[in-house]
């Protein structure tokens, strides 16, 4: 089921608007929102030396 959802998401070609009203292609929008999410997270949720798995 997750593979189907990923396939659908990867094929979306509609523009998405950021919180600033900038229109981006969906794949770029995902990267932008992910990067900004880290900016808003408090530093205490990150552990030194920990790696994403």
C-alpha positions in Angstrom: 0.0 0.0 0.0 2.8 2.4 0.9 4.4 1.8 -2.5 1.2 2.8 -4.2 0.9 6.0 -2.1 4.6 6.8 -2.9 3.9 6.3 -6.7 0.9 8.6 -6.6 2.8 11.3 -4.7 5.8 11.1 -7.0 3.5 11.6 -10.0 1.7 14.7 -8.7 2.5 17.6 -11.1 0.4 20.4 -9.6 2.1 23.4 -8.1 2.0 23.9 -4.3 2.2 27.2 -2.5 4.6 27.7 0.4 3.6 29.7 3.5 5.1 32.8 1.7 2.8 32.2 -1.4 5.6 31.0 -3.6 4.4 28.4 -6.1 6.7 25.4 -6.5 6.6 22.0 -8.2 5.5 19.3 -5.8 8.9 17.6 -5.6 10.7 20.9 -4.8 7.9 21.8 -2.4 8.6 18.6 -0.4 12.3 19.4 -0.2 11.6 23.0 0.9 9.1 22.1 3.6 11.3 19.4 4.9 14.3 21.8 5.2 12.1 24.5 6.9 10.8 22.0 9.3 14.3 21.4 10.7 14.6 25.2 11.1 11.6 25.4 13.4 12.5 22.4 15.6 14.0 23.0 19.0 17.7 22.0 19.3 16.9 19.7 22.2 15.3 17.1 19.9 18.6 16.5 18.1 21.1 14.1 19.7 24.8 14.6 19.0 26.3 11.8 17.0 22.9 10.3 16.1 22.2 9.4 12.4 18.9 9.1 10.6 18.0 5.5 9.7 
